[in-house]
Amino acid sequence: MTDEELEQIRARSLAAAPGPWKAHIEGRDHESGSSFIMTGEGSNRGEDIELSGATVADYDFIACARQDISRLLAEIARLREELNQE
């Protein structure tokens, strides 16, 4: 993966609603209303994201991706730096 591709991923991540994102699934996490992804928390709470046709696994994946992408980018940077030091 090129540096440019990683930078494009980073830019998309930074442009998305602030995290953390958390899936709230009807019947699993609450009993009434629809399933949704909560964005942000506290004073940084953003708009909820509702999906059409998504499975519970889809909701969980998309919500976790908000946090996971940042962590993966940091790990790639760390590993590349480690390789460059050898």
Phi, psi and omega in degrees: 000135183278162175300322180296317178297317178296321179293323177295319176297315179300317181296318178296319180296316180292332181280341181288163177304144181301149178267183358284156173255144179219130177284134174241107187258126177299131180090341176251313185251341177202164188257347181221155183092184182262167174287148180200167173250122177274130179253137179068184177203159180056226181290347177262013181296131179253194178289145174287150177251125176247139183243148177252128177082008182275145174275170175301319179298323178296313178302312181298317180298311183295316180297315181290331181302328180302319179274320185297320182299315179299317180293320179294319178298318178296320180292320177298315179298317180297315181293320178296320178296318179298318179295323181289339180277345182282000000 
